[in-house]
Amino acid sequence: MISSEQTNTLLAHLHQQRNLFRFKLPSRPDAGRFIDQLMRLLFPVTQDCQSATRDMEQTYQLLNDQLVCLLQPLNQHLHDSPDALATRFFDRLRTIYDDLLYDARAIADNDPASQGFEEVIAVYPGFYAIAVYRFAHALLQLDVPLLPRMLTEYAHSQTGIDIHPAAQIGRSFFIDHGTGVVIGETTIIGENVKIYQGVTLGATHVAKTMAQKKRHPTIEDNVVIYANATILGGKTVVGHDSVIGGNVWLTSSVEPYSLVYHQSQIEVKAKEIEG
């Protein structure tokens, strides 16, 4: 059993440590609930029992209140009030929604296994991760610290897809399957880009001194990147309409209309049958 003296020592130590933290953050469960309820407002193809009893205006007001609540712990680090930032975020929601419709349509049109728009929205992890990225990116553009990363890490935990909220991603983005996809902070992705599971768009150096520099690649329009390809470096540009094959390791730029593939040798031999 912990003695009173031990308890007092522990509490004193914790109190001292608390003063060292620069930020206070909202809870991760609250952030996750906000994301999932926002998805249901925009795409009501799935409903829980509570949301089914609320009309659209009630849900909208609830989400506004939730976002203000999420911003409150960060108040001293914000350039505007939580209420004003929430209003500015929801002012951008129409544009985000339109971008997500392009993303969902790209997935539905390009995946032979898709049974339609509704399945993409309700089931596909790639679409969910892209949606959360677009919400988080909008908050980052409003100079909200840390919360955008909390949102994308929530999506990461749900889907296995890690997209930094500062990445710049164009319309009609398609992540197929998705598990193990990593898209770094300074990545730039054009329109109509398709990537498969295990793709890494990363940096060649991880030194802290590189934090303010472009460390991740640029992927131009209409590029396809197949499974487990790794593309690294801030100066690496994949030209438009290129195809990057599976398992490629790429650290230099390629011209538009390139076909880049990893060549390996596979041998098939007859199995010896014991007599």
N, C-alpha and C positions, 0 to 999 in steps of 0.2 A: 504494500500500500504506500502511496506517495505521501511523504510527510508534508506538513504545512510549510516548513522551511524550504523544502524542495519545490513545492508549488509556487511559492513566492519568488524563488530564484528563476524558475522557468518563465513565469509571467513577466517578470522584470526584463528578462532577456528578449522575450518576444516583443514587448513594448518598445524596447530599444531598436530592434531590427525593423519594426514597422516604419520608423522614421526614415529608413534608408530607401524605401520604395518610392520611386518618382511618380508612378501612376497607380490609380485605382481603376479597376475594370469592372464591367458588368459580368454577371455570371454566364458561363457557357450554356447552361440549359435555357436561360432566358433568350440568349442570342439565337439558339437553335429553334425555339418556339416562334420567334419573330420571323425567321426565314421561312419556316414551313407554313405559317399562316399567310404570309405574303404570297407564297406560291399558290395557295388555294384561292386567294382573292383574284389573282391574275388568271389562273388556269383551273377553274372549278370542275375539273374532271374527276377529282377525288374530294371527298368531304368527310370530316369527322362529325360526331353527334352534336358537338357544341356549335361548330360553324354552320351546320345545316339550319340551326334555329335563329341565326342572325341574318339580317338583310345586309346588302352591300355597303350601305352608308354606315351602319353600326360597325362592321368589320373594318372599314377604312379608318374610322375614328379610333378604334381599338389599336390598330397597327400604328397610327400616329402616336398614340399615348405610349405604346411599347417602345417605339424608337426614341422618344424623349427620355424614357426611363433608362434605356441603354446608354444614352449619351450623358446622363447626369453625373456618373462617377468621373467622367473625363472633363468635366466642366471647366476646370482651371486651365486646361490645355487647348480649349476650343477658341476659334476666332470669332464665333458668334454664339448666341444662346442655343441651348438644345432645342427649344421650340422653333426658332428660326431655321436651324439646320434641318430639322425634320420636315418643315414646310418646303424647303429648297430641294430636299431629296424627293419628296412626293411630286414636286413640280417636274422632275426629270423622269418620273416613272413611265409616262407615255412613250418616251423615246426608248427607254430600256425595254418596255413591252414589245414595241415594234421590232427591235433588234432580236429579241427572243423568238418572235414568230418566224423570222428568217432562219434562225438557228434550228428551230424545230422542223421547219419545212425541209431544210437541207438534209436533216437526218432521215426524215420520213421518205424523202424522194430518192435517197442514195443507198439506203440499207434494204436489201431484198427481204430481210427477215421482218421488217417493220410491217405491222398491220394497220398503220395509220397514225395520224397526228396525235390522237388521244393517248395511244400506247407510248409514244415517244415522251410525252409530257409526264405521264404517270409512272413510267417504269424505267426509262433509260437513265443510267447514272451519268452519262456524258452530258445530257441536256441539263440535269440537275446541277452538276458542277459548273457548267457554263452560266446558268442563271444566277447562281450565288456569286460567281465571279463578277457578273455585270452589276449586281446590287452593290457589292463591296467596292468595285472600281468607282462607282458614282459617289460613294461616301468618301473615298480617298481623294477624289477631285474636289470635295468640299473641305479638304484639309482635316478630316477627322482622323486622329491617330489610333492605331492599335485595333479598334473595333473592326475595320475592314479585314484585317488579317485573322481576327477571331472568327469572322464569318466564313472565310475561305477554308480555314482549318476545320471548321465544323463540317463543311462539305467534303473535305479530304477524309475525315473520319467516317463519313457515310458512304463514300464512293471509291476511295483509293486513288482519287485524282487530285493532284496538288497544283493549283493555279495561283500564283501570287497576284494579289489585287492590283498591283501597279503595272502588270503586263498590259500591253495594248493589243486588243484583238478585234478584228473587223467582223463584218456580218457574215452570216451563213457559215458558221464554224461548226465542224462535225468531229466529235470525238467518238470513235466506235469502240465498244467494249470498255476501254478506259483504264482498267486497273494498272497502276504503276506509272501513269502519265505524270510528268513533272514539267511545269512551265515556269521559268524563272522570272524574277522581278523586272528586268529590263528587256524582256522578249518583246518583239514586235511581230504580229501576225496579220497578214492581209485578209482579203475576203475570199470566201469559197475554199477555205483550207480544210483538209481532212487528215486527221491523225489517228493512229491505232494504238492499242495497248502497249505499255512499256516504253513509250517514246519519252526521251529526255531532251528538253531544250534548256541547256545549262551553261555554266561558266567554266572556263579553263583554269581560273584562279579563284581561290576563296579567301584571299587576304582581306582584312577589314579595311585596308587603305583603298580598296577598289569599290567601296560602297557607293560612291557618288558617280561611278563611271558605268558606261554601257558594257555589261559583262555577258549578255545573253544574245542569241542569234536573232536575225531578222528573216522571217519567212514571208515571201511575197505571195501575191494572189494565185489561187488555183493550184496550190502545191498539195501533193499527197505524200504523207510520211508513214511508211509501214512499220509493223510491230518491232519494238526493241531497238529502233534506230536512236542514236545519240548524236545530237548536233550541238556543238559547244563554241562559245566565244562571241564577244561583242562585235567583232569585225566580220563574222561569218554571215553571209547573205545567201539564201537559197533563192535563186531567180524564179520568177513566175512560171507557172505551168510545168514545173519540174516534178519528178517522181523520185523519192528517196526510198530505196528498198529496205527490207527487213535486216536488222543487225548491223546496219552501216554505222561506222564511227566517222564523223565528219567534223573537221576543225578549220576548214577553209571554204571560201565562197565557191558557188557553182553558178554557171550562166543560166539564163532562162531556157526552158525546154530541155533541161538535162535529165538523163536517166542515170541515177547513181545506185550501184548495187554492190553487195558484199559477195565475193566469189568464194565458195567453199567446195570441197570435194567430198562427195558421199559415195561410198562403195557398197554395193550390194552383192553378197556372195551366197552361194547355195549352202544351206546348213547341212553339215555332215550327219548322216544317220548311222547310228551304231548298228552293226549287224547282229 
